[in-house]
Amino acid sequence: MLVFLEMLEGEEEKSVFLEIYETYRYFLWFLAHEILKDEYLAEDAVQETFFSIIKYIEKIKDIKSVRTKNFLATIVRNKAIDILRRQKGMVMEELEESDHSQSQDMLDTYLQKEKMEQIVKAIENLNESYRIVLEYRYLHGLSEEETARMVGISPKNVNVRIFRARKKLQEILIKEGVYEC
């Protein structure tokens, strides 16, 4: 907690931060735990969320508003998903290493890995609003309605963003020579 307060300049910012911390810390931990299923990782996601909040502290006007709650919920969900992605990357590396010991052709494995890395990199380079809906829908398997609730938009807007994200992703992959028309 002291680390966060030292990062803030004025007493007013510190006061606002303390109120946000006291009001939402358990709520944020619960949301992170729902995604991560691990209490320590959930704590990490909450800590990362509070570090992010420091950058936007001056934009938070009404601490107990629904808008603020949704803003914080979005941040903690994204932080939890980032943690999951990092963990999944480690698991994927372990699986890929075990695949090599099987009778697969090494060249095919290398090419598949290379393409997958390029696709993941292209997704990471997408606009955040596109990347998030793709991750919720395809990485986490959420429905349109669930994705809409998580992001705070309508299911129709989820479809529009997914369509645009896929189109943009295709353009990036064609440009990089990963995908051909």
N, C-alpha and C positions, 0 to 999 in steps of 0.2 A: 504494500500500500504506500509506503513512504517513497518508493522509487517513482510511483506514478505522480505523487504530489510534488516531488522535486523537479519533475519535467514541466510542471505548470508554472507560469510566471506570477500572475496576480492572485490575491486572496479570493477574489470573486470566482475565478476559474477553479481554484482549489475547493471552494465551498460547493460549487456546482458539481464538480467531479465526485466529491464525497457523497453528495445526495444521490447522484446517479448510482454510485457504487453500492450504497446501502439499500437503495430501492430495487435494483435489478440483479444483483449478483447471484441470488439463488435461482431466479427465473432463467438467467442466462446459463447457469450451470445445468439446470434441468434440460433446456433445449439442446445443449451440447451433448449431454449424457444420452439423450434419446437417439442421437445420430451415432455417437462413438461407442456407446455401450461399455464405457470404461471411465471410472470416476477420476482417475489421474489425468487421462487425456482430456476429459471434460474441463478439468481445472486449467489445463494448458490452453484450451480454446478460449476460456473466459479471460485468462490473463492476456492473451493476444488481442482479444476484443477490447479490453480496457486500454491497451497500448494504442490501438487504432482510434479509440474515442478521443484520446488526447489531441489528435490532429483536428478533430471536428468539434471540439468543446464549445467554441464560440458560436456555432450554428445551432446548438441545442438551447431553445428558448423556454419551452414548457416541459419540464422534466417528467411530469406524470401524464403526459399526453399519449394517446394511442400512436401518434406519429413517431414519437421518440421511442416508444416500446418496439414498434415495428422496425425502426432503424437499427436498434441494438440487436433485435432478433435476427435481422438479415446479416449483420456483421458476424455474430457468433455462429450462425449456420455456415457461413462461408469459411470461417476459420476452422470449424469442425470438419468440413468437407476437405479443406486443404490438408488437414492432418490425416484424414482417411486416404487421400490421394498419395501422400508421402508414404504411408504404410503400405498401400497397395503396390506402389512402385517397388518397395523392398520385397514384397511377397512375389511380385511378378519376376523380379530378378532371380529369386531363388528357384522359382518354377522353371524359368528359362535355362538356368544352369543344370537342373535335373533332366531337362529335355535333351540336352547335348549327350548325356550318357546313354540315351536310347539310340535306336537304329536310324534316327532321322539324318537326312543329308545335311551336313554342316552349312553348305552354301545356301540352301533353301531357308534354313533357320536364320541365318545372318540376314538374308534379304527381307524376310518377314519382320524381323526385329527392327531393321533399318526403316522399313515403311511405317511400322507402328510408332516408332519414335518420331518420325516426321509428322505423322497425323496428330499425335499428342501435342507436339510443339505447335502445330498450326492451330489446334484448338485453344491452346494457352495464349496464342496471339490474337484471338478473336476479342472483339469488344466484350467487356464484362457482362453486359446484359444478355448477349448471345451465348457466351460460354456457360453462364450459370444455368440457363434453361436446358442446354444440351446435357450438362452434367446431371442435373436433377432427373431428366427424362431417361437418358440412356445409361449413365453410369450408376445411378441409384434406383432406376426403374420406377420412378414415381409416375403416377397418372397425370394427365393434363390438369385436372382439378387440384391435385396435391401440389403440383409444381406451381400452379397459379397462386395457391395459398402461401407457399413458401416465399415466393418472389413478391407477392402483393399486387398481382395484376389479374386480369380476367383470363379464363381458359382460352378464349379466342385470341387474346394477345400472346399467350404462350405459343399457340400454333403459328402465329405470324412470325414471332421471333425465331422459332425453330426453323421455319421455312427460310427465313433470311440468313440464319446462321449456317444452315446446310449449304445454301447457295454461296455464301462468302467463303466457307470452308472449301468448297469445290474449286472456287476461283484460286484460292491460295495453293491448293494441292496441284492444280493444273500448272500454275505459274512455276512451282518448284519441281515439276516433272514427276510427281508422285502418282498423279492420276491423269488418265487420258480420256478424252471424250469418246 
